[in-house]
Amino acid sequence: MTTLEKEQITIIRETVGTIPSLPFFDVTQKILGKKYTLHLIFSTEKNIQHLNKTHRKKLYTPNTLAFPLSQNTGEIYMSLKVMRLQAKEYSLSYRDFILFLFIHSCLH
């Protein structure tokens, strides 16, 4: 597991694979504000599927899950493998699809 921290955002990698360099910090500040603390977890398929089943009663493996924990904290789980496969379906590059889903998740 790898962890990167930058003030209000902590990025955790629980899976193999490179996380593309994207403006996660800037997006977090613009959407959620400077006082929001976010944990962005790039998770295994098994873990994200378990979270989806446990919290949403859904059996499929989602590309991303967002959990607001309080007014000023939250977690976003993302599956690099699922996003890589789905990017083609949406005619987006892998990097653009990750950024699109990150923005979408922040809005939840």
N, C-alpha and C positions, 0 to 999 in steps of 0.2 A: 504494500500500500504506500502510495506517495501522497504527501500533503504539501500544498503551496498556500501561503497566506498573504493577503494584502489588505490590511485594515479591515474593511467590512465584509470581505468575501474570503472564504476558505475553500480551496479546490482540493478534493480528495479523489485519488484514483485507486479504485479497488480491483481494477481489471487490467489486463495487458493492452498494449496499444498506445499509440501516441495521441495525446490530446492536442488538437490543432490550436495554434496561437490565435486567439480571438479576443475581442475587447470585452471580456466578461465583467471586469471591474467597472469600466465606463458605463456599460449597459445597466448594471446593477444600480449604480448611483443615479443615473438618469430616470430609471423607472421606479425604483424603490426608495431612493433618497439616501442621504449620507448617514443617517442614523440607523439604517436597516443592516442587520447582520445576516448574511446568507452563507449556507454551506452547500456547495455544488459538488455532488458526488457522482462520479462516473463509475457506475456499479456493474456488477456481473449480471448476466441475464437471469440466473437463478435467484439472486437477491431481489431484483426489481420485479420479477414475476411473483415472488413471495409477498412483497409489499403490496402489489396490486390485488392479489387474492385476499390478503389480510384486511386491507383498508377499504377496498372498493368492491370486494366480492366478485372480481373479474379474473378469469383464468389465463388470459393471454399475456404475452410479454410486451409491455408498452415501451414506446421510445423514451418517454419522460414521465415523471410524476412530480408534482409540486405539493409541498405540505407547509402551509403557514403554521408556525408554532405559537406565535404571539403577534401582537401588533407590529413588533420591530424585529422579528426573527423568523427564519424559514429555512427549508431544505428543498433542494431540487435534485432528483435522481435522474440520471440519463444513461441510456445504454448505447455505447458507441457502435456495437455490432448491429443493433436494430436500426439505428439512424443511418448507418452506411448502406444497408439494404434498401431502406425506404427512400433515400435521397433520389435515387433513380426514378422511382415511381412519381415523384413530384417534379421531375426535370430540374433538379437543383444540384449544385455541387455538394459534396459531403460537408465542406466547411460552411457553406451558406445554409444548408439544412440544419446543422447544429446551431448556428446563430439564430435562425428563425425559431427553432423550438425553444431555445433559451429565452428569447424575448417573450414568446408565448407563455412559457412557464412562469416568468417573472410577473406577468399580468394576472396570473391566477392568484 
